[in-house]
């Protein structure tokens, strides 16, 4: 019995040291290996641009929210405005942050963090509102920081989203190799669940 | 060249179609009028329309149309000359002409040439064409224009006009075609300016772009322009604000100027002093020398800074002056544009009437009823935005009048009324800011007793109150949600929601709606609305740190109540006004705002807005009453279609957005607010929050259902599947269960069956919510004993909540 519970402390120690060493290397790569790796990444990123055809190219507005990066197809974006303090509207669901005035109209601002059940921290003070609009449907999305328009590859979007959980997955077109979540703006705009129509 | 001519011809034809469509619609409305309504003016206007059509047809070489119009014109000229009004026969011929014309418009070769000539001869002589019009071509006509009612059988000549075979443009589609038409018109008119050849078109055709100084513009462009003008108002305010800030900055220099002289003097003295000192001590040590140098630097800097600031003062004052000029300029332009915009937005009420007589005829025909519709006062000028909002309410009320108000001809005969019912539509200016639309019919009227009974059944009203209610007040119940006296729900009306929505729309405009009815002999609905959007007044109040606006028409007065005058019984608040105890609520409680509850300060008066909503008086306690403001009410956007207790929002002068409260909702919500005063009868029932069990395996749907139910004021408990739900049911008391069908372990059917099999839950209402759409599934659900079955694809909150409310 004793034999089976015997622990090889030395072996364990060596093991730990190896792991420690490995981790240290991974987090502090030597300048050479770091450069090599960066170059490899750069090549990877640069390559598909050449071979991709027009239909594969996809422009997207990229923004941050709750420390994650999201992208939206520009065709549904009416404008991006800096967030003025929204006026809260009583008796609306929690994901409705409030309303703001945009060119004489009133536009509601939705907080996707609430709707997607994401942590409510991590908002910087550079908030903007991305106004989505199509076919008479219109609302704004609260974003943390708008990075601008980027070109993505449709082919490389990962549309198998089993690993994602929650409501969010229903509203994603896919995830880019760099883990940007591409939102389905059409679906968001036309989802009856997001519409407040509350008669009493 | 050939191509260009072809393209030109095509454009001309398009323009003609659009113009003809408009004119045909006007004619359709005109011919829906009874014969005795034809005065000289109406005949003249019909004549003009036909004449213009003729000209337009000639321009695009539609010979057949031109020929028919020519004959028609002759007939109309005769009528005009005689000055004796229009006989039934003449009217009938006119309607026939209209019908034939429609056929020709759809297909220029629809009527063989010799037949057409024959028709034209008869028309010129004013002979009726009855019997000679080929029936098959009529059928063809109705087939060619879809969504039209089936042609009514030809009847002898002496029949009343309302079941004529006059094809009527369905109003539903007319909106769309107008939109398209506006587009083609736009294209056509822009071509007109670029292509000189088009200038040679006859006057009638150019007239469609701008006759009598009138222009057609696309409504959405006008709306966009209106928004821009409102934005300009914002710019004006910002410019004024910037100017004020600059002025303040300039004023800040006054203080500096006061000390400037002292400092300069002190510096000068100091300099002289140092120079003296230096002369006196010819030889001095290094230390002193360096101090002197430093002092010198300081003095020099102070002199420079003084000059520098002086320059800045000058620059700023110049800037302030410029900015004042800019602000004034912007203000002049913004105000001018705003005023002009208000004028541009004024349209005659006739745009509201357009299509309505035809619609009424169409509905009457489809129901086998006889109706004559007249209207007057349609030249009244009203804000386009108000008219836009009134369009659908008006259609709805007329539809209602024909569907429910007007009896069948047989029934009317029995009651000793003329077979043909009368519906009148009058527009009247009430005072400077208000106008009235009156819709009168001589049909059945509303039965106050029936309305009361229905309202009691719908729990809109309690029996004691009903007994005390006058018939006049009871009539207004027709506008309450869920009250319809119609026993059958038709496509047209009867759902009991229509008039409630009408009322809501009118109230949202800041208007009122009133029903007067005499059972058996008709009803009059009077709708009052502001003539301009700018005349909506609201009381601005503050709750915590939020501003809210209450529509002024619902506020009776504002009170400052000492704490001791507020009675508190069992957590219910009330106050006395006019020797009557009235319920009182905190606005924050009704709206569910989290407030810092503090014990009321003895010395401080409570600020109360005394509301009067349809005769129910109640008080709303707010933190501060700020005052009466003129506001422009705006919708909350397409995502917030309808928010409980909120009517819309307005943008204040400083750009802040303030929600506008919905008085009617507020009263309803208040009655459901916990620890709030209620009528004694239903207090117990409402005090306990209803508990609902949700059985749903999808996390998303579960969360969503829970949110919906909780925000509607229910207590929601969730279970992950049928087995969980069964366990929960056994251990807790529930008032209702909402269950998904597809669930692991035990599905919705099984769960329902299990619930029904247990004596304890025999009465528990069960709502099945599912993605399954098939009728068999629905049947299976009902078989298992479910009370309601909602398909998820058609799953909207309102529907679910409505069903739950009905079941509880």
Interface residues (C-beta under 8 A of the other chain):
Chain A: X84 X87 X88 X89 X90 X91 X92 X93 X94 X96 X99 X100 X101 X103 X104 X105 X106 X107 X108 X110 X117 X136 X137 X138 X139 X166 X167 X170 X192 X193 X194 X195 X196 X197 X198 X199 X200
Chain B: X226 X227 X228 X229 X230 X231 X234 X481 X546 X591 X592 X593 X634 X635 X636 X637 X638 X639 X640 X641 X642 X643 X644 X645 X646 X648 X649 X651 X655 X656 X657 X658 X659 X665 X668 X669 X699 X700 X703 X704 X707 X711 X712 X795 X796 X797 X798 X801 X802
